[in-house]
Amino acid sequence: MIYRHPQVGTPLLNSLAASAPAGFLVGEDATSQTSQANAAVHSYTVAFWAASAIFAAGAAICGLILRIGNPEPAEPASGG
């Protein structure tokens, strides 16, 4: 049996990208092809910036957690 870890990132970005055109088209002519194309580009832009924020947060967390300098060598295990 293969256990697959639950994925959060892709469904989250997909939800953001799917809901972004609806918010963009509020007050616009939704039947216009130009407005629809602009809404599609807006959805990709929202997903890109959301992914960028996630990666930036991860980089900041790693910067805070990881220690500076060389790690100390481990002591050899006794064979006895």
ABEGO torsion letter per residue (X at the ends): XBBBBBBAAAAAAAAAAAAAAAAAABGBBAABAAAAAAAAAAAAAAAAAAAAAAAAAAAAAAAAABBBEBBBBBBBBBAX
